[in-house]
């Protein structure tokens, strides 16, 4: 925080155990987090909603995710990124983006959510409008996933091809395939 390096907190597994919940709260109370990222059940858990969680995977959430994101962004002062079939990004100023890229194969590969947080952090390092950085980073990452699934034979090869697609993705591919609204 002192060096103005963006802090991305991926609340992986929030809601799964009391320990994870307490640690997320502890970090949020002691560190100025710029971007708070999680799937719908993780974010709902952090927001204090009742959630049926399945380990680190998304559980059932009945709340309107856009409103939940707005409420949490206002409360924490963070940009809130809710990943899922449609990613929702909202900041404390009311900026709202939806990213509609990606592929369901991502849900079968452990670590794709963690990779998304890393990509968001990379984009936030060069773009201080964190909602925009998060939306752009997720779109790029998920476009790479869409391209990877065209060549992958299953979850094992998907992860390998995904890394190659991230490396070789062109500006033209991103511009022609990105589906960001907001």
TORPA-869047 format. One record per atom (N, C-alpha, C): x, z, y; atom name; chain; residue in three letters. Coordinates in steps of 0.2 Angstrom, whole numbers, m for minus. Atoms other than C-alpha are relative to their C-alpha. Example, Ala and Ser with C-alpha at 12.3 -4.5 7.8 and 13.67 -1.06 7.14 Angstrom:
2
4  0  m6  N  A  ALA
62  39  m22  CA  A  ALA
4  0  6  C  A  ALA
m4  m1  m6  N  A  SER
68  36  m5  CA  A  SER
m4  3  5  C  A  SER
***
This chain:
182
4  0  m6  N  A  UNK
0  0  0  CA  A  UNK
4  0  6  C  A  UNK
m4  0  m6  N  A  UNK
14  4  12  CA  A  UNK
3  m7  2  C  A  UNK
m3  6  m1  N  A  UNK
21  m13  10  CA  A  UNK
m5  m6  1  C  A  UNK
6  5  m1  N  A  UNK
4  m22  12  CA  A  UNK
0  m5  m6  C  A  UNK
1  4  6  N  A  UNK
5  m29  m6  CA  A  UNK
m7  1  m2  C  A  UNK
6  m1  2  N  A  UNK
m12  m32  m12  CA  A  UNK
m1  4  m7  C  A  UNK
1  m4  6  N  A  UNK
m18  m20  m25  CA  A  UNK
m7  m2  m4  C  A  UNK
6  2  4  N  A  UNK
m30  m27  m39  CA  A  UNK
m1  5  m6  C  A  UNK
2  m5  5  N  A  UNK
m38  m14  m50  CA  A  UNK
m5  m3  m5  C  A  UNK
5  2  6  N  A  UNK
m45  m21  m67  CA  A  UNK
m2  6  m3  C  A  UNK
2  m6  3  N  A  UNK
m56  m8  m73  CA  A  UNK
m2  m1  m7  C  A  UNK
0  1  7  N  A  UNK
m54  m13  m91  CA  A  UNK
m3  6  m4  C  A  UNK
3  m6  4  N  A  UNK
m65  m2  m102  CA  A  UNK
m4  5  3  C  A  UNK
3  m5  m4  N  A  UNK
m73  8  m88  CA  A  UNK
m7  0  m4  C  A  UNK
7  m1  3  N  A  UNK
m89  15  m96  CA  A  UNK
1  1  m7  C  A  UNK
m1  0  7  N  A  UNK
m81  15  m113  CA  A  UNK
1  7  m2  C  A  UNK
m2  m7  2  N  A  UNK
m74  33  m113  CA  A  UNK
0  4  7  C  A  UNK
0  m4  m5  N  A  UNK
m75  47  m101  CA  A  UNK
7  0  4  C  A  UNK
m6  0  m2  N  A  UNK
m56  47  m99  CA  A  UNK
1  m7  5  C  A  UNK
m1  6  m4  N  A  UNK
m56  29  m93  CA  A  UNK
m4  0  7  C  A  UNK
4  m1  m6  N  A  UNK
m70  33  m80  CA  A  UNK
4  4  5  C  A  UNK
m4  m5  m4  N  A  UNK
m60  48  m74  CA  A  UNK
6  m3  4  C  A  UNK
m6  3  m2  N  A  UNK
m44  38  m72  CA  A  UNK
m2  m6  6  C  A  UNK
2  5  m5  N  A  UNK
m53  24  m62  CA  A  UNK
m2  3  6  C  A  UNK
2  m3  m6  N  A  UNK
m61  36  m50  CA  A  UNK
6  3  3  C  A  UNK
m6  m3  m3  N  A  UNK
m44  45  m48  CA  A  UNK
4  m5  4  C  A  UNK
m4  6  m3  N  A  UNK
m35  28  m44  CA  A  UNK
m4  m2  7  C  A  UNK
3  3  m6  N  A  UNK
m49  23  m32  CA  A  UNK
0  6  6  C  A  UNK
m1  m5  m5  N  A  UNK
m48  40  m23  CA  A  UNK
7  1  3  C  A  UNK
m7  m1  m2  N  A  UNK
m29  40  m21  CA  A  UNK
3  m7  3  C  A  UNK
m3  7  m1  N  A  UNK
m25  21  m19  CA  A  UNK
m5  m4  4  C  A  UNK
4  5  m4  N  A  UNK
m31  9  m6  CA  A  UNK
0  m7  m4  C  A  UNK
0  5  5  N  A  UNK
m37  m4  m19  CA  A  UNK
m4  m6  4  C  A  UNK
2  6  m4  N  A  UNK
m40  m22  m11  CA  A  UNK
m6  m3  m4  C  A  UNK
5  4  4  N  A  UNK
m49  m30  m26  CA  A  UNK
m1  4  m6  C  A  UNK
2  m4  5  N  A  UNK
m59  m21  m39  CA  A  UNK
m3  m5  m5  C  A  UNK
3  5  5  N  A  UNK
m62  m32  m55  CA  A  UNK
m2  2  m6  C  A  UNK
3  m2  7  N  A  UNK
m72  m30  m71  CA  A  UNK
m5  m4  m2  C  A  UNK
6  3  2  N  A  UNK
m85  m37  m81  CA  A  UNK
m7  4  2  C  A  UNK
6  m3  m2  N  A  UNK
m103  m33  m78  CA  A  UNK
m1  8  m1  C  A  UNK
1  m7  2  N  A  UNK
m104  m17  m88  CA  A  UNK
5  5  3  C  A  UNK
m6  m4  m3  N  A  UNK
m87  m11  m81  CA  A  UNK
m2  2  7  C  A  UNK
1  m1  m7  N  A  UNK
m92  m13  m63  CA  A  UNK
m6  4  1  C  A  UNK
6  m4  0  N  A  UNK
m109  m6  m66  CA  A  UNK
1  8  m1  C  A  UNK
m2  m7  2  N  A  UNK
m101  10  m74  CA  A  UNK
3  3  6  C  A  UNK
m3  m3  m6  N  A  UNK
m90  12  m59  CA  A  UNK
m5  1  6  C  A  UNK
5  m1  m6  N  A  UNK
m105  10  m47  CA  A  UNK
m5  6  m2  C  A  UNK
5  m5  2  N  A  UNK
m114  24  m57  CA  A  UNK
m6  m2  m3  C  A  UNK
6  3  4  N  A  UNK
m127  13  m66  CA  A  UNK
1  2  m7  C  A  UNK
1  m1  8  N  A  UNK
m133  17  m84  CA  A  UNK
2  m6  m3  C  A  UNK
m2  6  3  N  A  UNK
m124  5  m95  CA  A  UNK
1  1  m8  C  A  UNK
m1  0  7  N  A  UNK
m124  2  m114  CA  A  UNK
7  m4  m1  C  A  UNK
m7  3  0  N  A  UNK
m105  m2  m116  CA  A  UNK
2  m1  m8  C  A  UNK
m2  2  7  N  A  UNK
m97  m10  m132  CA  A  UNK
8  0  1  C  A  UNK
m7  1  m1  N  A  UNK
m79  m5  m130  CA  A  UNK
2  m3  7  C  A  UNK
m2  4  m7  N  A  UNK
m70  m16  m117  CA  A  UNK
m4  m6  1  C  A  UNK
4  6  m1  N  A  UNK
m83  m30  m120  CA  A  UNK
m6  2  5  C  A  UNK
5  m1  m4  N  A  UNK
m97  m32  m108  CA  A  UNK
m6  3  m4  C  A  UNK
6  m2  3  N  A  UNK
m113  m22  m112  CA  A  UNK
m6  m2  4  C  A  UNK
7  2  m3  N  A  UNK
m131  m23  m106  CA  A  UNK
0  4  7  C  A  UNK
0  m2  m7  N  A  UNK
m133  m21  m87  CA  A  UNK
m7  m2  2  C  A  UNK
7  2  m2  N  A  UNK
m151  m21  m80  CA  A  UNK
0  m2  8  C  A  UNK
m1  1  m8  N  A  UNK
m145  m21  m61  CA  A  UNK
1  m7  2  C  A  UNK
m2  6  m3  N  A  UNK
m145  m36  m50  CA  A  UNK
7  0  2  C  A  UNK
m8  0  m1  N  A  UNK
m126  m40  m50  CA  A  UNK
2  m1  7  C  A  UNK
m2  1  m7  N  A  UNK
m125  m47  m33  CA  A  UNK
m1  6  4  C  A  UNK
2  m6  m4  N  A  UNK
m134  m31  m25  CA  A  UNK
5  5  m2  C  A  UNK
m5  m5  2  N  A  UNK
m123  m20  m36  CA  A  UNK
7  m1  3  C  A  UNK
m7  2  m3  N  A  UNK
m107  m29  m30  CA  A  UNK
0  2  7  C  A  UNK
1  m1  m7  N  A  UNK
m113  m28  m12  CA  A  UNK
1  8  1  C  A  UNK
0  m7  m1  N  A  UNK
m116  m9  m14  CA  A  UNK
7  3  m1  C  A  UNK
m6  m2  1  N  A  UNK
m100  m6  m22  CA  A  UNK
6  m2  5  C  A  UNK
m5  2  m5  N  A  UNK
m90  m16  m10  CA  A  UNK
0  4  6  C  A  UNK
1  m4  m6  N  A  UNK
m98  m7  4  CA  A  UNK
3  7  0  C  A  UNK
m3  m7  2  N  A  UNK
m94  10  m4  CA  A  UNK
7  1  0  C  A  UNK
m8  m1  1  N  A  UNK
m76  7  m8  CA  A  UNK
4  m4  5  C  A  UNK
m4  4  m5  N  A  UNK
m71  m6  5  CA  A  UNK
4  m5  m4  C  A  UNK
m4  5  4  N  A  UNK
m64  m17  m9  CA  A  UNK
m4  m6  0  C  A  UNK
3  6  2  N  A  UNK
m68  m35  m13  CA  A  UNK
m2  2  m8  C  A  UNK
2  m2  7  N  A  UNK
m78  m33  m30  CA  A  UNK
m1  m7  m3  C  A  UNK
1  6  4  N  A  UNK
m76  m46  m43  CA  A  UNK
m3  2  m7  C  A  UNK
4  m2  6  N  A  UNK
m89  m46  m57  CA  A  UNK
1  m7  m4  C  A  UNK
m1  6  4  N  A  UNK
m83  m58  m71  CA  A  UNK
m6  m1  m5  C  A  UNK
5  1  5  N  A  UNK
m95  m66  m83  CA  A  UNK
m2  m7  m1  C  A  UNK
2  8  1  N  A  UNK
m104  m83  m87  CA  A  UNK
0  m3  7  C  A  UNK
0  2  m7  N  A  UNK
m106  m84  m68  CA  A  UNK
4  6  4  C  A  UNK
m3  m5  m4  N  A  UNK
m93  m74  m58  CA  A  UNK
m2  1  7  C  A  UNK
3  m1  m7  N  A  UNK
m99  m65  m43  CA  A  UNK
6  4  4  C  A  UNK
m5  m3  m4  N  A  UNK
m87  m60  m29  CA  A  UNK
m3  2  7  C  A  UNK
3  m2  m6  N  A  UNK
m92  m50  m14  CA  A  UNK
5  5  3  C  A  UNK
m4  m5  m3  N  A  UNK
m83  m40  m1  CA  A  UNK
m4  4  5  C  A  UNK
3  m5  m4  N  A  UNK
m87  m26  11  CA  A  UNK
m3  m3  6  C  A  UNK
3  4  m6  N  A  UNK
m92  m39  25  CA  A  UNK
m6  m4  m2  C  A  UNK
5  4  3  N  A  UNK
m105  m47  14  CA  A  UNK
1  m7  m2  C  A  UNK
m2  6  2  N  A  UNK
m95  m62  10  CA  A  UNK
m2  m1  m8  C  A  UNK
2  1  7  N  A  UNK
m102  m69  m7  CA  A  UNK
2  m6  m3  C  A  UNK
m2  7  4  N  A  UNK
m95  m82  m19  CA  A  UNK
m3  1  m7  C  A  UNK
1  0  7  N  A  UNK
m101  m87  m36  CA  A  UNK
4  m6  m3  C  A  UNK
m4  5  4  N  A  UNK
m89  m96  m48  CA  A  UNK
m3  m2  m6  C  A  UNK
3  2  6  N  A  UNK
m97  m106  m62  CA  A  UNK
4  m5  m4  C  A  UNK
m4  3  5  N  A  UNK
m82  m112  m71  CA  A  UNK
1  4  m6  C  A  UNK
m2  m4  6  N  A  UNK
m75  m106  m88  CA  A  UNK
m3  m3  m6  C  A  UNK
3  2  7  N  A  UNK
m80  m107  m106  CA  A  UNK
0  6  m4  C  A  UNK
2  m6  5  N  A  UNK
m87  m95  m119  CA  A  UNK
6  1  m4  C  A  UNK
m6  m1  4  N  A  UNK
m71  m97  m129  CA  A  UNK
4  6  3  C  A  UNK
m4  m5  m3  N  A  UNK
m63  m85  m116  CA  A  UNK
m2  7  m3  C  A  UNK
3  m6  2  N  A  UNK
m74  m71  m123  CA  A  UNK
3  2  m7  C  A  UNK
m3  m1  6  N  A  UNK
m66  m73  m140  CA  A  UNK
7  2  m1  C  A  UNK
m7  m1  0  N  A  UNK
m48  m71  m135  CA  A  UNK
1  7  4  C  A  UNK
m2  m7  m3  N  A  UNK
m41  m53  m131  CA  A  UNK
5  m2  6  C  A  UNK
m4  1  m5  N  A  UNK
m33  m53  m114  CA  A  UNK
m2  m5  5  C  A  UNK
2  5  m5  N  A  UNK
m42  m67  m105  CA  A  UNK
m2  4  7  C  A  UNK
2  m4  m6  N  A  UNK
m49  m54  m93  CA  A  UNK
6  3  4  C  A  UNK
m6  m3  m3  N  A  UNK
m32  m46  m90  CA  A  UNK
4  m6  4  C  A  UNK
m3  6  m3  N  A  UNK
m25  m64  m86  CA  A  UNK
m4  m2  6  C  A  UNK
4  2  m6  N  A  UNK
m39  m67  m74  CA  A  UNK
2  5  6  C  A  UNK
m2  m5  m6  N  A  UNK
m34  m51  m64  CA  A  UNK
7  m2  2  C  A  UNK
m7  2  m2  N  A  UNK
m16  m57  m64  CA  A  UNK
0  m6  5  C  A  UNK
0  6  m4  N  A  UNK
m21  m74  m57  CA  A  UNK
m3  2  7  C  A  UNK
3  m3  m6  N  A  UNK
m32  m65  m44  CA  A  UNK
5  3  5  C  A  UNK
m6  m3  m3  N  A  UNK
m17  m55  m39  CA  A  UNK
5  m5  3  C  A  UNK
m5  5  m3  N  A  UNK
m6  m70  m37  CA  A  UNK
m3  m4  6  C  A  UNK
3  4  m5  N  A  UNK
m19  m79  m26  CA  A  UNK
m1  5  6  C  A  UNK
0  m5  m5  N  A  UNK
m21  m63  m16  CA  A  UNK
6  1  4  C  A  UNK
m6  m1  m3  N  A  UNK
m3  m62  m12  CA  A  UNK
1  m5  5  C  A  UNK
m1  5  m5  N  A  UNK
m4  m78  m2  CA  A  UNK
m6  m1  4  C  A  UNK
6  1  m4  N  A  UNK
m22  m77  5  CA  A  UNK
m3  7  1  C  A  UNK
2  m7  m2  N  A  UNK
m27  m61  14  CA  A  UNK
m8  1  0  C  A  UNK
7  0  1  N  A  UNK
m46  m66  13  CA  A  UNK
m1  1  m7  C  A  UNK
0  m2  8  N  A  UNK
m48  m57  m4  CA  A  UNK
m5  m3  m4  C  A  UNK
6  3  4  N  A  UNK
m65  m64  m8  CA  A  UNK
2  m7  m1  C  A  UNK
m2  7  1  N  A  UNK
m59  m82  m5  CA  A  UNK
5  0  m6  C  A  UNK
m5  0  5  N  A  UNK
m43  m78  m15  CA  A  UNK
m2  1  m7  C  A  UNK
2  m1  6  N  A  UNK
m52  m71  m29  CA  A  UNK
m4  m6  m3  C  A  UNK
4  6  2  N  A  UNK
m65  m86  m30  CA  A  UNK
5  m5  m2  C  A  UNK
m4  6  1  N  A  UNK
m51  m99  m29  CA  A  UNK
4  2  m6  C  A  UNK
m4  m1  6  N  A  UNK
m40  m90  m42  CA  A  UNK
m4  0  m6  C  A  UNK
4  0  6  N  A  UNK
m54  m88  m54  CA  A  UNK
m2  m7  m2  C  A  UNK
2  7  1  N  A  UNK
m60  m106  m52  CA  A  UNK
6  m4  m3  C  A  UNK
m6  3  3  N  A  UNK
m42  m112  m55  CA  A  UNK
1  2  m8  C  A  UNK
m1  m3  6  N  A  UNK
m40  m101  m70  CA  A  UNK
m5  m3  m5  C  A  UNK
6  1  5  N  A  UNK
m57  m105  m78  CA  A  UNK
0  m8  m1  C  A  UNK
m1  7  1  N  A  UNK
m54  m124  m75  CA  A  UNK
5  m1  m5  C  A  UNK
m5  0  5  N  A  UNK
m38  m122  m85  CA  A  UNK
m3  1  m7  C  A  UNK
3  m2  7  N  A  UNK
m49  m114  m99  CA  A  UNK
m5  m6  m2  C  A  UNK
4  5  2  N  A  UNK
m61  m128  m98  CA  A  UNK
4  m6  m3  C  A  UNK
m5  6  3  N  A  UNK
m47  m141  m101  CA  A  UNK
3  2  m6  C  A  UNK
m3  m2  6  N  A  UNK
m39  m130  m114  CA  A  UNK
m5  m1  m6  C  A  UNK
5  0  6  N  A  UNK
m55  m129  m125  CA  A  UNK
m1  m7  m3  C  A  UNK
1  7  2  N  A  UNK
m55  m148  m126  CA  A  UNK
6  m2  m5  C  A  UNK
m6  2  5  N  A  UNK
m38  m148  m136  CA  A  UNK
0  6  m5  C  A  UNK
m1  m5  4  N  A  UNK
m39  m131  m144  CA  A  UNK
m4  m1  m7  C  A  UNK
4  0  7  N  A  UNK
m44  m129  m163  CA  A  UNK
m4  6  m1  C  A  UNK
3  m7  1  N  A  UNK
m50  m111  m161  CA  A  UNK
3  5  5  C  A  UNK
m2  m5  m5  N  A  UNK
m46  m95  m152  CA  A  UNK
8  1  0  C  A  UNK
m7  m1  0  N  A  UNK
m28  m94  m158  CA  A  UNK
4  m6  4  C  A  UNK
m3  5  m4  N  A  UNK
m23  m111  m151  CA  A  UNK
m3  m1  7  C  A  UNK
2  0  m7  N  A  UNK
m34  m109  m136  CA  A  UNK
4  4  5  C  A  UNK
m4  m4  m4  N  A  UNK
m23  m95  m129  CA  A  UNK
6  m4  2  C  A  UNK
m6  4  m1  N  A  UNK
m8  m106  m131  CA  A  UNK
m1  m6  5  C  A  UNK
2  6  m5  N  A  UNK
m16  m122  m123  CA  A  UNK
m2  3  7  C  A  UNK
2  m3  m7  N  A  UNK
m23  m111  m109  CA  A  UNK
6  1  4  C  A  UNK
m6  m1  m4  N  A  UNK
m6  m106  m104  CA  A  UNK
3  m7  2  C  A  UNK
m3  7  m2  N  A  UNK
0  m124  m104  CA  A  UNK
m4  m3  5  C  A  UNK
4  3  m5  N  A  UNK
m15  m130  m94  CA  A  UNK
1  4  7  C  A  UNK
m1  m4  m6  N  A  UNK
m12  m116  m81  CA  A  UNK
6  m3  3  C  A  UNK
m7  3  m2  N  A  UNK
6  m123  m80  CA  A  UNK
m1  m7  3  C  A  UNK
0  7  m2  N  A  UNK
1  m141  m78  CA  A  UNK
m6  m2  4  C  A  UNK
6  1  m4  N  A  UNK
m15  m140  m68  CA  A  UNK
2  m3  6  C  A  UNK
m1  3  m6  N  A  UNK
m16  m152  m54  CA  A  UNK
m5  2  6  C  A  UNK
5  m1  m5  N  A  UNK
m24  m150  m37  CA  A  UNK
m6  m5  0  C  A  UNK
5  4  1  N  A  UNK
m34  m165  m41  CA  A  UNK
m5  2  m5  C  A  UNK
4  m3  5  N  A  UNK
m41  m157  m56  CA  A  UNK
m4  6  2  C  A  UNK
3  m6  m3  N  A  UNK
m45  m141  m47  CA  A  UNK
m6  m3  5  C  A  UNK
5  3  m5  N  A  UNK
m54  m151  m33  CA  A  UNK
m6  m3  m3  C  A  UNK
5  4  3  N  A  UNK
m64  m162  m44  CA  A  UNK
m4  5  m5  C  A  UNK
4  m4  5  N  A  UNK
m70  m148  m56  CA  A  UNK
m2  7  2  C  A  UNK
2  m7  m2  N  A  UNK
m72  m132  m46  CA  A  UNK
m7  0  2  C  A  UNK
7  m1  m1  N  A  UNK
m89  m125  m45  CA  A  UNK
m1  7  3  C  A  UNK
1  m6  m4  N  A  UNK
m89  m112  m31  CA  A  UNK
m6  m1  5  C  A  UNK
5  0  m5  N  A  UNK
m104  m108  m21  CA  A  UNK
1  6  4  C  A  UNK
m1  m6  m5  N  A  UNK
m105  m96  m6  CA  A  UNK
0  m1  7  C  A  UNK
***
